[in-house]
Amino acid sequence: MAGRRLSIAVAACAGLVVPWLGLAPLTSPADASPAGNGGCSAGARTLSPPGSRLYPETGNGGYTSLHTLVHLVYNATTNRFLPGNRVLLTDRATQCLTSFSLDFERRSANTSAGPDMAVSSVTVNGHPARFGFVQPTYPGDPNGQDDPDPAAHEASQTNPVGGPDNNPLPPACSPELPNTDAVANSLDGTQCPANKLVITPRAPIRDGSVFTVTVRYTGRPGVHNDGDGTTEGWFRAPDGGFVTTEPVASEDWMPLNDYPTAKPTYDFSDTVTEGRTVIANGVLVSVQHHPASREFPGGSVTWNWHSAAPIASYLVEDSVGNYSLTARTVGGITFYQVQDTAIKAAQQEKNLAIMNMQPDITQFESQFNGPYPFTSGGIIIGTPDASFDEEMQTMIAFAGGTIDTDTLYHENMHQWWGDNVSEGGYHMTFFKEGLATLAEFLYHARLAENAVGGPSSAKGRAAFQASLVRQFNQIYGSTGDFWTAAPSNPAPFGLFSDSATYNRPGAAYIALRQILGPGNFTRALRQIQRTYGGASISEAQLEAVFHRWLPVHSGACQERLGEFFTQWSDTAYPPGGGANRPVITGPGLAGPGFYSAPGVCA
Ligand SMILES: [Zn+2]
């Protein structure tokens, strides 16, 4: 960062010329190919749209991520990846590629808990490839992604960067705040770290061809410092690691295409210290024990897990340590139950009672979402004091040694929302957090229902409905700063804001349920699962499904529903609440409602 020079670290392949070092500034945003490349060019080094201020450095274009084989070789006692440690990525080119990139934060300013890793080699289709680390460039830079201007590679929470030098350009990355006490703009205008791993194969990769990339690396995995000062990634456990990574820290333990719409399927084949357990996504396939070796004097063990379902970048689970693992099958779904053995026995018993509720919660949530999308589910409870619990796909991660029922309803709901149907970008975090928050509202409604006769009694059903209305009205009455951030336009500092990302979108779904009617609301959710399952969804696609299931097809009502989404998802209001909040609600709820008369939007 010092000197504000474009820093390019060239690793390992001494003697090879790194081609982008000598490039003159390019004039085309697409890195127009020099003559002789036959229409081939470098893949985009971001998937974020131009103007993005939310992790604009993440994701990589020019190819689609199909499958990833993770092959950790990990000493749990020293917390180190050993020689032989590697990932094997299978991708399909979507253009002719002269080079392409991955995201990998091998070192960070956080020298205690951050990563400290090194790449030893990269091969493409089995052949050695040149590689190097470069800084990200702001998305859409007309001077190309090798822009020599240092201002094109600066961190900020805002667009433009501003900062001490009044940089008029958009940010190239989100700042990594050192702690949660840091103020939002504390690192504005600083240089982004060189976390883009650019790989140049010995010959261009043809458009449409499937190719494999093997990256070998060693060292200590770690955590990422986020734009809000929280950390996530590979946390040190008593004897191993505990992985919880939203939004971006998978790149702090493995190189990958780090964007939620990149969803390869996964296999894990991790060789670790004998006696330790590996917990990953999908289903456990096999466990093989090996005799003592130089690297593992006490022997080693390989755990093989398989996920046939694609997994978004921030939902990859791969914890290693002293974990107890049990499994049981309910309704055709295998549920894994995992706890760190360092958790006190009495606490483990309390945790187990809540973990045992997962099949019932899954069945309850299926009533709204449709069938559970995976063949397995599970929960891992680790000891590190991570910043949050997380909906790792089929293996929900609870931190701090405890689990609670509210949060289990929330994280389990994510298996449909965020996991099976992923957000089209980080700015859509509100879409899946709102639905997971709705699951907490539904849980409290279920408690009210069960208290007076259950779902088969009219009294019970009335209590369920009344509870949802009560919870909406309480949120709708919020004052102060509650309505001041637009859920679909968060700064990194406020990405996980209780008000904008969780409660406001959660309340909006209760209102949608009132507007569409409970039956149509459920039909809309199920249609989204059928149409976008295994992939991701944009805000426009999400809204289009709810428009389709609006029971009144008049132009006026469709227009009002459009205005409803604008108010609830896209509008930042002045502080105070009252007049400064959405003015379209739903039938039976506080506020002006939606219809002027039943079925009419005058
Ligand atoms: Zn959540």
Residues whose N, C-alpha, C, O or C-beta is under 5 A from the ligand:
A	BS01	ZN	E433 A436
